[in-house]
Amino acid sequence: MPPTGMPPGMPPQGMPPPPQPFDPTAPPQPPPAEAAVDEILSEEDFAASLESPIIALEIAIPHDPDSMAWNFYGQTVSLKVDVMTKVKAIKEELSGHLNKIAINKLQLKHSTQSFLKDNMTLAKLNLG
């Protein structure tokens, strides 16, 4: 029974309303704003949106005792590259920091994307 002075079906103050029952005939609701996916810009538009075409990359190298010959000590390698640089060229530069490991042995992965493809530029990937 609701507290005195409360209409029937109303929750007490400070309590959230009860959930609405599912209605399969109701039109679909748009996703919440925070779930919206950022739109990927074209390569040219992304490059133009940056203050400078030169960007700083921080590449985390794994700590792998089996790969110490390649300098896999868990360090971070900092590089400054043009946003129109292809991933393959970044691997080539990174190879110099890793005892000239063959670039086909390197895989670069961004925290929000899958593995980066060699033929794509950072601008195409909207990274910068």
For each residue, the residues with C-beta under 8 A, 3 or more apart:
1:
2: 6 7 8 9 10 12
3: 6 12
4:
5:
6: 2 3 10 12
7: 2 10
8: 2
9: 2
10: 2 6 7
11: 15 16 17 18
12: 2 3 6 15
13:
14:
15: 11 12
16: 11
17: 11
18: 11
19:
20: 23
21:
22:
23: 20 26
24:
25:
26: 23 29
27:
28:
29: 26
30:
31: 35 36
32: 35
33: 36
34:
35: 31 32
36: 31 33
37:
38:
39:
40: 126
41: 45 46 49 126
42: 45 46
43: 46 47 84 121 123 124
44: 47 48 123
45: 41 42 48 49
46: 41 42 43 49 50 83 123 124 126 128
47: 43 44 50 53 83 84 123 128
48: 44 45
49: 41 45 46
50: 46 47 53 55 83 128
51:
52: 55
53: 47 50 82 83 84
54: 80 81 82 83
55: 50 52 80 81 82 83 122 127 128
56: 78 79 80
57: 78 79 80 81 90
58: 76 77 78
59: 76 77 78 79 94 108
60: 74 76
61: 71 72 73 74 75 76 77 97 98
62: 67 72 74
63: 72 73 74
64: 67 68 72
65: 68
66:
67: 62 64 70 72
68: 64 65 71 72 73
69: 99
70: 67 98 99 101
71: 61 68 75 97 98 99
72: 61 62 63 64 67 68 98
73: 61 63 68
74: 60 61 62 63
75: 61 71
76: 58 59 60 61
77: 58 59 61 94 97
78: 56 57 58 59
79: 56 57 59 90 93 94
80: 54 55 56 57
81: 54 55 57 85 89 90 93 122
82: 53 54 55 85
83: 46 47 50 53 54 55 121 122 123 127 128
84: 43 47 53 121 122 123
85: 81 82 89 90 121 122
86: 89 90 118 119 120 121
87: 90 91 108 116 117 118 119 120 121 122 125
88: 91 92 103 118 119
89: 81 85 86 92 93
90: 57 79 81 85 86 87 93 94 108 122
91: 87 88 94 95 103 106 108 118
92: 88 89 95 96 103
93: 79 81 89 90 96 97
94: 59 77 79 90 91 97 98 106 108
95: 91 92 98 100 101 102 103 106
96: 92 93 100
97: 61 71 77 93 94
98: 61 70 71 72 94 95 101 106
99: 69 70 71
100: 95 96
101: 70 95 98 105 106
102: 95 105 106
103: 88 91 92 95 106
104:
105: 101 102
106: 91 94 95 98 101 102 103
107: 115
108: 59 87 90 91 94 115 116
109: 113 114 115 116
110: 113 116 125 127
111:
112:
113: 109 110 116 125 127
114: 109
115: 107 108 109
116: 87 108 109 110 113 120 125
117: 87 120
118: 86 87 88 91
119: 86 87 88
120: 86 87 116 117 124 125
121: 43 83 84 85 86 87 124 125
122: 55 81 83 84 85 87 90 125 127 128
123: 43 44 46 47 83 84 126 127 128
124: 43 46 120 121
125: 87 110 113 116 120 121 122
126: 40 41 46 123
127: 55 83 110 113 122 123
128: 46 47 50 55 83 122 123
